[in-house]
Amino acid sequence: MTFKASVLTLYPEMFPGGLGLSLAGRALEAGTWSLEAVQIRDFAEDKHHTVDDTPAGGGAGMVMRADVLAKAIDHTAPEGDPRPKLLMSPRGKPLTQARVRELAAGPGAVIVCGRFEGVDQRLIEARGLEEVSIGDFILSGGEPAALVLLDAVVRLLPGVMGNAVSGEEESFENGLLEHPHYTRPQEFEGRAIPDVLVSGNHKKIAEWRRAESERLTKERRPDLIGTQPLAK
């Protein structure tokens, strides 16, 4: 099964962007996943291809119109399309590695990239859009966030990473941040690789890595502690 991503955007030229390079790019070329960038303006009916209007109740900025977006979504994902419909939004539920894995195990995603002040709430409700945030900050549009989400998902598709275990021993996979990494040279500017990592004792190496993961998580992301069962 090929993972199919459809991105609804006012700037289709932003895609595939970095997703056309490295692991994601090779997988795209190989047909492991597919990507279509849909121009929202194509579904506006006036001669100016208007996709936004002033906010009801007044205020600054513009709001993306429900009727235009509905046509774009319905054309891209007609009734029966099993893919989840996502809206990249700073007020959305934070994207987690667990949600990324769920998406990677599915048939794909329809991703709406908002612009201006946002999207008419009636469209969000009528089309059952799942609002997703990649962090507590504001972007100029949903496109960079969509690229981030797809990068996180595509790397988990079967065969994309050379070593599947690479995706199982990373930050957030077991409720902890990832342990530090080292490689040659043995010494760099007076700093040596920790002795345990060159000891050949795999049990002690595993214990050290686990302890370092726990230490870093407590120092940098204490909010993660207790959010999910930790692997033994």
C-alpha positions as CSV (number, residue, x, y, z in Angstrom):
1,M,0.0,0.0,0.0
2,T,1.3,3.4,-1.0
3,F,1.0,6.2,1.5
4,K,-0.9,9.0,-0.3
5,A,-0.5,12.6,0.8
6,S,-2.6,15.4,-0.6
7,V,-1.8,19.0,0.5
8,L,-4.2,21.8,-0.1
9,T,-2.3,25.0,-0.3
10,L,-2.1,28.5,-1.9
11,Y,1.6,27.8,-2.6
12,P,1.9,24.4,-4.3
13,E,5.3,25.3,-5.5
14,M,6.5,24.8,-1.9
15,F,6.1,21.0,-2.4
16,P,7.8,18.6,-2.3
17,G,10.6,21.0,-1.1
18,G,13.0,19.1,1.1
19,L,10.7,16.1,0.9
20,G,12.1,15.5,-2.6
21,L,15.6,14.9,-1.2
22,S,17.4,12.3,0.9
23,L,15.3,9.4,2.4
24,A,11.9,10.9,1.6
25,G,12.9,11.9,-1.9
26,R,14.2,8.4,-2.7
27,A,11.0,6.9,-1.3
28,L,8.9,9.3,-3.3
29,E,10.7,8.4,-6.5
30,A,10.4,4.7,-5.7
31,G,6.6,5.0,-5.2
32,T,6.7,4.2,-1.5
33,W,4.5,7.3,-1.0
34,S,2.9,9.8,-3.3
35,L,2.4,13.6,-2.9
36,E,0.0,15.9,-4.7
37,A,-0.2,19.6,-4.0
38,V,-3.6,21.0,-4.7
39,Q,-4.0,24.7,-5.5
40,I,-6.9,26.0,-3.4
41,R,-7.5,29.0,-5.7
42,D,-8.5,26.6,-8.5
43,F,-11.8,26.1,-6.6
44,A,-12.8,29.8,-6.3
45,E,-15.5,30.8,-8.8
46,D,-14.9,34.6,-9.2
47,K,-12.6,36.0,-11.7
48,H,-10.0,37.0,-9.1
49,H,-9.9,33.5,-7.6
50,T,-10.7,34.9,-4.1
51,V,-10.2,32.5,-1.2
52,D,-10.6,34.8,1.8
53,D,-12.8,37.5,3.2
54,T,-13.0,39.9,6.1
55,P,-13.7,38.3,9.6
56,A,-17.2,38.3,10.8
57,G,-17.4,40.6,13.8
58,G,-14.6,42.7,12.6
59,G,-10.9,42.6,13.3
60,A,-7.6,42.5,11.6
61,G,-6.6,40.2,8.7
62,M,-8.6,37.9,6.5
63,V,-10.2,34.5,6.9
64,M,-10.1,31.6,4.4
65,R,-13.6,30.9,3.0
66,A,-15.5,27.8,3.9
67,D,-17.2,27.3,0.5
68,V,-13.9,27.5,-1.5
69,L,-12.1,25.1,0.9
70,A,-15.0,22.7,1.0
71,K,-14.9,22.4,-2.8
72,A,-11.1,21.8,-2.7
73,I,-11.5,19.1,0.0
74,D,-14.4,17.4,-1.6
75,H,-12.6,17.2,-4.9
76,T,-9.4,15.9,-3.3
77,A,-11.0,13.5,-0.9
78,P,-14.5,12.5,-2.2
79,E,-16.9,10.5,0.0
80,G,-15.3,7.1,1.0
81,D,-11.7,8.4,1.0
82,P,-10.4,6.8,4.3
83,R,-7.6,9.3,4.8
84,P,-7.7,11.6,7.9
85,K,-8.2,15.3,7.1
86,L,-5.8,17.4,8.9
87,L,-5.5,21.2,9.3
88,M,-2.2,22.6,10.3
89,S,-3.0,25.1,13.1
90,P,-1.2,26.6,16.1
91,R,-4.3,26.0,18.2
92,G,-4.4,22.3,17.2
93,K,-3.4,19.3,19.3
94,P,0.4,19.0,19.6
95,L,1.8,16.5,17.1
96,T,3.4,13.5,18.9
97,Q,5.5,10.6,17.8
98,A,2.6,8.3,18.7
99,R,0.3,10.2,16.3
100,V,3.0,10.2,13.6
101,R,3.2,6.4,13.9
102,E,-0.6,6.1,13.6
103,L,-0.5,8.2,10.4
104,A,2.4,6.2,9.0
105,A,0.4,3.0,9.5
106,G,-2.6,4.4,7.5
107,P,-3.4,5.1,3.9
108,G,-2.2,8.7,3.9
109,A,-3.5,12.1,4.8
110,V,-5.3,15.1,3.4
111,I,-3.6,18.2,4.8
112,V,-5.0,21.7,4.6
113,C,-2.6,24.5,5.0
114,G,-4.2,27.6,6.5
115,R,-3.1,31.2,5.7
116,F,-4.1,34.7,6.9
117,E,-5.9,34.7,10.3
118,G,-7.2,31.2,9.9
119,V,-10.0,29.1,8.4
120,D,-13.8,29.5,8.8
121,Q,-14.8,27.4,11.8
122,R,-17.8,26.0,9.9
123,L,-15.5,24.4,7.4
124,I,-13.5,22.7,10.2
125,E,-16.7,21.3,11.7
126,A,-18.4,20.4,8.4
127,R,-15.4,18.4,7.1
128,G,-14.3,17.0,10.4
129,L,-10.8,18.5,10.2
130,E,-8.3,17.4,12.8
131,E,-6.3,20.5,13.9
132,V,-2.6,19.7,14.4
133,S,0.1,21.9,15.8
134,I,3.9,21.4,15.5
135,G,4.7,23.8,18.4
136,D,3.8,26.8,20.4
137,F,4.7,29.4,17.8
138,I,3.2,31.1,14.8
139,L,4.2,30.5,11.2
140,S,3.2,32.5,8.2
141,G,1.2,29.6,6.9
142,G,0.6,25.9,7.3
143,E,3.0,24.8,4.5
144,P,6.1,24.5,6.6
145,A,4.2,22.6,9.3
146,A,2.8,20.2,6.7
147,L,6.4,19.6,5.5
148,V,7.5,18.8,9.0
149,L,4.6,16.5,9.6
150,L,5.2,14.6,6.3
151,D,8.9,14.3,7.0
152,A,8.2,12.7,10.4
153,V,5.6,10.3,8.9
154,V,7.5,9.3,5.7
155,R,10.6,8.2,7.4
156,L,8.6,5.6,9.3
157,L,7.1,4.0,6.2
158,P,8.4,0.5,5.6
159,G,11.7,0.4,3.8
160,V,12.4,4.2,4.0
161,M,15.0,4.0,6.7
162,G,17.9,1.6,6.0
163,N,17.7,0.2,9.6
164,A,14.2,0.0,11.0
165,V,15.6,-0.2,14.5
166,S,16.8,3.4,14.0
167,G,13.2,4.5,14.4
168,E,12.7,2.6,17.6
169,E,15.5,4.0,19.7
170,E,14.8,7.7,19.3
171,S,13.5,10.6,21.4
172,F,9.8,10.2,22.4
173,E,9.6,6.5,21.2
174,N,9.6,5.2,24.8
175,G,8.7,8.3,26.8
176,L,12.3,9.5,27.1
177,L,14.6,11.8,25.2
178,E,17.4,10.0,23.3
179,H,20.8,9.3,24.9
180,P,24.0,11.1,23.7
181,H,25.9,9.7,20.7
182,Y,29.6,9.4,20.0
183,T,31.8,8.2,17.2
184,R,35.5,8.4,16.1
185,P,37.9,10.0,16.9
186,Q,38.4,8.5,20.3
187,E,39.4,11.9,21.7
188,F,38.2,15.3,20.4
189,E,39.7,18.5,21.9
190,G,40.4,16.8,25.1
191,R,37.0,15.1,25.4
192,A,37.1,11.3,25.3
193,I,34.3,8.9,24.4
194,P,32.9,7.5,27.7
195,D,34.7,4.3,28.7
196,V,31.6,2.3,28.9
197,L,30.8,2.7,25.2
198,V,34.1,1.2,24.2
199,S,34.1,-1.6,26.9
200,G,32.3,-4.1,24.7
201,N,29.9,-4.9,27.6
202,H,26.5,-4.6,25.9
203,K,24.6,-4.9,29.2
204,K,26.4,-2.0,30.8
205,I,26.1,0.0,27.5
206,A,22.4,-0.4,27.5
207,E,22.2,0.6,31.2
208,W,24.3,3.7,30.6
209,R,22.1,4.7,27.6
210,R,19.0,4.3,29.6
211,A,20.4,6.3,32.5
212,E,21.5,9.1,30.2
213,S,18.0,9.2,28.6
214,E,16.4,9.5,32.0
215,R,18.8,12.2,33.1
216,L,18.3,14.3,29.9
217,T,14.5,13.9,30.1
218,K,14.4,15.0,33.7
219,E,16.6,18.0,32.9
220,R,15.1,19.2,29.6
221,R,11.6,17.7,29.3
222,P,10.3,16.8,32.8
223,D,6.8,17.1,31.3
224,L,7.4,13.8,29.5
225,I,7.9,11.9,32.7
226,G,4.9,9.6,33.3
227,T,3.2,10.4,30.0
228,Q,3.5,6.8,28.8
229,P,4.9,3.5,30.0
230,L,8.6,3.2,29.8
231,A,10.2,0.3,28.0
232,K,12.1,-2.0,30.3
